[in-house]
Every structure is written in C-alpha cells, then in structure tokens.
Amino acid sequence: MDERRTVKVSKYLSKHLRHQPERIGLVLDAQGWTEIDALLSAAAEHGFRITRAELDHVVATNDKKRFAIEGTRIRASQGHTVEVDLDLPAAEPPAYLYHGTVARFLDAIRAEGLRPMARHHVHLSADRETATRVGARRGRPVVLSVDAGAMHRAGHVFRLSANGVWLTDAVPPEYLRFPG
C-alpha cells in the first residue's frame, strides 16, 4: 500500500470514527466502537472502498496510533467531536506535560487557559518533540508546559489514551508556563 493511499484511508477513518459517523450511516457505541464489517460496508456503499488488509495496515502503521482494534471492532483512540465515553481510567500524570499551539492563540490561552474547543478533552503530550509536531500543523509551533503534577494534586483528572495522549477537561492559566 503506497503512502498516499495510507494517508487517504487514515483521514477517511478519522473523519468517520471521530467526527461524522452518521455521514456514512455508521453507528458508534457509547465507547466509540463499531464493527469492522459495518465500517467497511458503509465506506463501500458511500464510494470509498477499503479492504480489510488496507484497514489493518493503516491501524498498524499509523505513527500516532489513532485507531484501536479489539476483536471485530474498531474505534478512534481519542479526538472525538461526537459524544463518546472512551472509558479510560484516571491516571497520575508526569510532573509536566506539553501542549503545542501557535502564537495567534496565546492571548486567549493566557486569559482562559486550554479548553477542549470542539473536542471532549484537552490533548497533552508527554514530551516537547510531540507537542512541537502538533503545533507545527497550524504554523510555527509554540510549546507550552503544563504543571500536570500540581493540577493532579489540586484534583484535576487526567486520562491516558491508548496511543499515549494525555487527556484532561481543561487547563486553567495558572498551570501553564509560556516560553520566554
């Protein structure tokens, strides 16, 4: 499977497993799972044929591990805008986590902190390199440090997705450290 096809299938899966399952008649359960056969059938019925081998390749090789397969079911690991409960247990975060953004959002972040916006949670990275890549998707990246240890001690809940993304409801401004 060539790289262009891999990216195209990955984007299709993200769109329909995270944001618009109804667009192709797909039904997600409360935790975001759907039957693989239902997904493949729905995609084919809507003009985007995906083979099981292509699906398995995309899930196995996705650098961000965006998708998980469990038995005969598949789901996106996080990032949903549709209502799902990923049923992730609370976890103690490392002392610091990181968030990649761009300069044009800094004033709002200074005033309001990090909010989930259209998603269910704020996404945080365990390392600066990943946060830099995330921020670079929108322009020149700015990496914010999050005092996750202090947040956790203050009662904020963190969850760790299957692909290593830390999730929390919001990050108040007082827990953020802005670069120099």
DAGI-V340593 format. One record per residue. N is the residue number from 1. RES is the residue in three letters. PHI is phi in whole degrees, -180 to 180 (* if undefined). PSI is psi as a letter, one per 40 degrees, with the letter a starting at -180 (NA if undefined). D_LAST is the distance of its C-alpha to the last C-alpha in Angstrom with 2 decimals. Layout:
[[N & RES & PHI & PSI & D_LAST] [N & RES & PHI & PSI & D_LAST]]
This chain:
[[1 & MET & * & h & 44.20] [2 & ASP & -77 & i & 42.11] [3 & GLU & -62 & d & 38.35] [4 & ARG & -63 & d & 38.77] [5 & ARG & -67 & d & 41.16] [6 & THR & -58 & d & 38.93] [7 & VAL & -64 & d & 36.01] [8 & LYS & -63 & d & 38.46] [9 & VAL & -66 & d & 39.94] [10 & SER & -60 & d & 36.58] [11 & LYS & -65 & d & 35.49] [12 & TYR & -63 & d & 38.91] [13 & LEU & -62 & d & 38.67] [14 & SER & -58 & d & 35.21] [15 & LYS & -59 & d & 36.54] [16 & HIS & -93 & d & 39.65] [17 & LEU & -95 & e & 38.60] [18 & ARG & -112 & d & 35.39] [19 & HIS & -124 & d & 35.99] [20 & GLN & -137 & f & 39.54] [21 & PRO & -62 & d & 42.19] [22 & GLU & -65 & d & 44.75] [23 & ARG & -59 & d & 44.52] [24 & ILE & -116 & e & 46.64] [25 & GLY & 77 & f & 48.49] [26 & LEU & -87 & i & 46.56] [27 & VAL & -115 & h & 46.51] [28 & LEU & -98 & i & 43.81] [29 & ASP & -78 & a & 44.73] [30 & ALA & -60 & d & 42.74] [31 & GLN & -99 & e & 40.45] [32 & GLY & 90 & e & 39.97] [33 & TRP & -83 & i & 42.63] [34 & THR & -143 & i & 45.30] [35 & GLU & -69 & h & 48.15] [36 & ILE & -60 & d & 47.49] [37 & ASP & -61 & d & 50.93] [38 & ALA & -65 & d & 50.17] [39 & LEU & -63 & d & 46.93] [40 & LEU & -63 & d & 48.73] [41 & SER & -66 & d & 51.65] [42 & ALA & -62 & d & 49.54] [43 & ALA & -61 & d & 47.55] [44 & ALA & -63 & d & 50.85] [45 & GLU & -64 & d & 52.44] [46 & HIS & -106 & f & 49.62] [47 & GLY & 82 & e & 49.90] [48 & PHE & -130 & g & 47.21] [49 & ARG & -74 & h & 49.10] [50 & ILE & -125 & h & 47.19] [51 & THR & -83 & i & 49.12] [52 & ARG & -64 & d & 48.60] [53 & ALA & -65 & d & 47.75] [54 & GLU & -64 & d & 45.00] [55 & LEU & -59 & d & 43.62] [56 & ASP & -61 & d & 43.67] [57 & HIS & -63 & d & 42.00] [58 & VAL & -63 & d & 39.11] [59 & VAL & -63 & d & 38.61] [60 & ALA & -72 & d & 38.85] [61 & THR & -104 & e & 36.64] [62 & ASN & -63 & h & 33.85] [63 & ASP & -63 & d & 30.64] [64 & LYS & -98 & e & 29.04] [65 & LYS & 49 & f & 32.30] [66 & ARG & -70 & e & 32.43] [67 & PHE & -127 & i & 36.08] [68 & ALA & -129 & i & 38.30] [69 & ILE & -115 & h & 42.06] [70 & GLU & -135 & h & 44.20] [71 & GLY & 64 & b & 47.90] [72 & THR & -100 & e & 48.95] [73 & ARG & -118 & i & 45.85] [74 & ILE & -137 & i & 42.43] [75 & ARG & -154 & i & 39.30] [76 & ALA & -78 & i & 35.69] [77 & SER & -72 & d & 33.44] [78 & GLN & -173 & i & 31.07] [79 & GLY & 92 & e & 29.61] [80 & HIS & -70 & i & 32.74] [81 & THR & -107 & e & 33.11] [82 & VAL & -87 & i & 36.75] [83 & GLU & -72 & h & 37.66] [84 & VAL & -144 & i & 37.82] [85 & ASP & -120 & h & 37.33] [86 & LEU & -68 & e & 36.21] [87 & ASP & 56 & f & 37.57] [88 & LEU & -87 & h & 34.73] [89 & PRO & -71 & i & 34.90] [90 & ALA & -64 & i & 32.15] [91 & ALA & -140 & i & 30.16] [92 & GLU & -80 & h & 27.93] [93 & PRO & -80 & i & 24.46] [94 & PRO & -67 & i & 22.46] [95 & ALA & -56 & d & 20.01] [96 & TYR & -129 & i & 17.05] [97 & LEU & -123 & i & 17.38] [98 & TYR & -136 & i & 15.19] [99 & HIS & -134 & h & 15.43] [100 & GLY & -93 & h & 15.13] [101 & THR & -148 & a & 15.04] [102 & VAL & -131 & i & 14.43] [103 & ALA & -56 & d & 12.64] [104 & ARG & -65 & e & 15.97] [105 & PHE & -98 & e & 16.02] [106 & LEU & -64 & d & 12.76] [107 & ASP & -61 & d & 14.63] [108 & ALA & -65 & d & 17.42] [109 & ILE & -66 & d & 15.46] [110 & ARG & -60 & d & 13.78] [111 & ALA & -80 & d & 17.40] [112 & GLU & -115 & e & 19.41] [113 & GLY & 80 & a & 17.47] [114 & LEU & -95 & h & 18.63] [115 & ARG & -120 & i & 22.30] [116 & PRO & -72 & e & 24.77] [117 & MET & 57 & b & 25.85] [118 & ALA & -79 & e & 29.09] [119 & ARG & -88 & i & 28.81] [120 & HIS & -87 & d & 29.89] [121 & HIS & -142 & i & 26.72] [122 & VAL & -79 & h & 22.98] [123 & HIS & -100 & h & 22.51] [124 & LEU & -127 & i & 20.10] [125 & SER & -108 & i & 19.90] [126 & ALA & -80 & e & 20.45] [127 & ASP & -142 & i & 18.26] [128 & ARG & -64 & d & 15.18] [129 & GLU & -62 & d & 17.67] [130 & THR & -65 & d & 19.66] [131 & ALA & -61 & d & 16.83] [132 & THR & -64 & d & 15.79] [133 & ARG & -63 & d & 19.49] [134 & VAL & -64 & d & 19.78] [135 & GLY & -63 & d & 17.01] [136 & ALA & -67 & e & 18.54] [137 & ARG & -67 & d & 21.77] [138 & ARG & -113 & e & 20.58] [139 & GLY & 140 & a & 18.74] [140 & ARG & -72 & h & 15.56] [141 & PRO & -75 & i & 13.89] [142 & VAL & -124 & h & 10.65] [143 & VAL & -107 & h & 10.80] [144 & LEU & -100 & i & 10.45] [145 & SER & -94 & h & 11.60] [146 & VAL & -115 & h & 14.70] [147 & ASP & -78 & g & 16.27] [148 & ALA & -66 & d & 19.60] [149 & GLY & -61 & d & 21.43] [150 & ALA & -66 & d & 21.00] [151 & MET & -61 & d & 21.94] [152 & HIS & -60 & d & 24.95] [153 & ARG & -63 & d & 26.05] [154 & ALA & -84 & e & 25.93] [155 & GLY & 103 & e & 28.31] [156 & HIS & -72 & i & 26.34] [157 & VAL & -97 & h & 28.17] [158 & PHE & -120 & i & 26.83] [159 & ARG & -133 & i & 29.00] [160 & LEU & -114 & h & 28.79] [161 & SER & -74 & i & 30.41] [162 & ALA & -59 & d & 32.79] [163 & ASN & -102 & e & 30.34] [164 & GLY & 86 & e & 27.52] [165 & VAL & -90 & h & 25.44] [166 & TRP & -85 & h & 24.44] [167 & LEU & -122 & h & 25.57] [168 & THR & -150 & i & 25.13] [169 & ASP & -65 & d & 26.25] [170 & ALA & -168 & i & 22.95] [171 & VAL & -125 & h & 19.60] [172 & PRO & -62 & i & 19.27] [173 & PRO & -56 & d & 15.94] [174 & GLU & -67 & e & 16.05] [175 & TYR & -99 & e & 15.78] [176 & LEU & -101 & i & 12.56] [177 & ARG & -119 & h & 9.08] [178 & PHE & -96 & i & 6.54] [179 & PRO & -66 & i & 3.80] [180 & GLY & -19 & NA & 0.00]]
